[in-house]
Amino acid sequence: MRNILIVGIGAGNPEHMTIQAINALNSADVLFIPTKGARKTELADVRREIVSRFVTNPNSRTVEFAVPERKTADRTYNQGVDQWHAAIAGIYEGLIGGELADNRTGAFLVWGDPMLYDSTIRIIERVKARDRVAFDYSVIAGITSLQALCAAHRIPLNLVGKPVEITTGRRLKESFPEKSETSVVMLDGQQAFSDINDPDAMIYWGAYLGTPAEITISGRLAEKSAEIAERRAKAREEMGWIMDIYLLRKGADFDEA
Ligand SMILES: C[S@@+](CC[C@H](N)C(=O)[O-])C[C@H]1O[C@@H](n2cnc3c(N)ncnc32)[C@H](O)[C@@H]1O
């Protein structure tokens, strides 16, 4: 039976790699590295650096593969994601069946942690369900961008005894600030924070966290919103891409609510 390891590699700093993740990569015969097109070569470079710094197994080899872009035209969001996952499942099936002999181990290097806004686990489950190539798999946790954000700003994620929401830019307006006191926003291509008008809200924003290009800005949302939007646009233009995450908060520890 082939063995697949879904390995969280951290969110940008190669030193996010855990010892468990390093050992997992060294136990693999083949390392599968996704590349996402020329504009984000830095992300593939982090993965390559991880392999060159931490993989000491002389018998392993690396296989890079292209991840297709998600199509959005003429379909709902869910249809687009479903079709995208089906296409990636086909690629994974080809990699597992074509690059791994029976009883060999392959590792997928996954950004951050595989459980957080990442579909590797569900796509691997799809491949299993197709039942054309036999394998088992396990998941190795990694440092997430959410942890990197809180560490960079030196903040706890939650207020004392309070819940936390993790959401996307697309859905932020459904919850913050009416239903949630702490919302972490990921995958926000629309700067959803710009539409929040709450004089008490604080923002803790971070882009390219853990990389040499890291930017952090924090403060009262009403005072920082325009600065973040401007800084974000400038960085995106200079780098050709951006990855950012932020935490919005209202209230304070020990507030009665
Ligand atoms: C597809 S999700 C992957 C999340 C990843 N699995 C994790 O554990 O952080 C990509 C989103 O994660 C966030 N992200 C990941 N790495 C980041 C980084 N180094 N700096 C800022 N945001 C990051 C951004 O919100 C980005 O849009």
The ligand as an SDF file (V2000), in Angstrom:
LIG
                    3D

 27 29  0  0  0  0  0  0  0  0999 V2000
   -5.4870   29.0000    1.1850 C   0  0  0  0  0  0  0  0  0  0  0  0
   -5.2720   29.7920    2.7410 S   0  0  0  0  0  0  0  0  0  0  0  0
   -4.0900   28.7730    3.4700 C   0  0  0  0  0  0  0  0  0  0  0  0
   -3.9830   28.9490    4.9610 C   0  0  0  0  0  0  0  0  0  0  0  0
   -2.9310   28.0310    5.5660 C   0  0  0  0  0  0  0  0  0  0  0  0
   -3.3260   26.6410    5.4960 N   0  0  0  0  0  0  0  0  0  0  0  0
   -2.6170   28.3730    7.0280 C   0  0  0  0  0  0  0  0  0  0  0  0
   -2.5640   27.4550    7.8560 O   0  0  0  0  0  0  0  0  0  0  0  0
   -2.3600   29.5470    7.3140 O   0  0  0  0  0  0  0  0  0  0  0  0
   -4.3930   31.2160    2.2550 C   0  0  0  0  0  0  0  0  0  0  0  0
   -4.6830   32.3920    3.1670 C   0  0  0  0  0  0  0  0  0  0  0  0
   -3.9530   32.2310    4.3590 O   0  0  0  0  0  0  0  0  0  0  0  0
   -3.4640   33.4690    4.8060 C   0  0  0  0  0  0  0  0  0  0  0  0
   -1.9930   33.3870    4.8160 N   0  0  0  0  0  0  0  0  0  0  0  0
   -1.2610   32.2770    4.6430 C   0  0  0  0  0  0  0  0  0  0  0  0
    0.0370   32.5160    4.8090 N   0  0  0  0  0  0  0  0  0  0  0  0
    0.1440   33.8220    5.1130 C   0  0  0  0  0  0  0  0  0  0  0  0
    1.2380   34.6780    5.4260 C   0  0  0  0  0  0  0  0  0  0  0  0
    2.4950   34.2210    5.4390 N   0  0  0  0  0  0  0  0  0  0  0  0
    0.9810   35.9790    5.7180 N   0  0  0  0  0  0  0  0  0  0  0  0
   -0.2800   36.4440    5.7060 C   0  0  0  0  0  0  0  0  0  0  0  0
   -1.3550   35.6850    5.4280 N   0  0  0  0  0  0  0  0  0  0  0  0
   -1.1500   34.3900    5.1410 C   0  0  0  0  0  0  0  0  0  0  0  0
   -4.0190   34.5240    3.8630 C   0  0  0  0  0  0  0  0  0  0  0  0
   -5.2350   35.0060    4.3870 O   0  0  0  0  0  0  0  0  0  0  0  0
   -4.2430   33.7350    2.6080 C   0  0  0  0  0  0  0  0  0  0  0  0
   -5.2300   34.3340    1.8070 O   0  0  0  0  0  0  0  0  0  0  0  0
  1  2  1  0
  2  3  1  0
  2 10  1  0
  3  4  1  0
  4  5  1  0
  5  6  1  0
  5  7  1  0
  7  8  2  0
  7  9  1  0
 10 11  1  0
 11 12  1  0
 11 26  1  0
 12 13  1  0
 13 14  1  0
 13 24  1  0
 14 15  1  0
 14 23  1  0
 15 16  2  0
 16 17  1  0
 17 18  1  0
 17 23  2  0
 18 19  1  0
 18 20  2  0
 20 21  1  0
 21 22  2  0
 22 23  1  0
 24 25  1  0
 24 26  1  0
 26 27  1  0
M  CHG  2   2   1   9  -1
M  END
$$$$
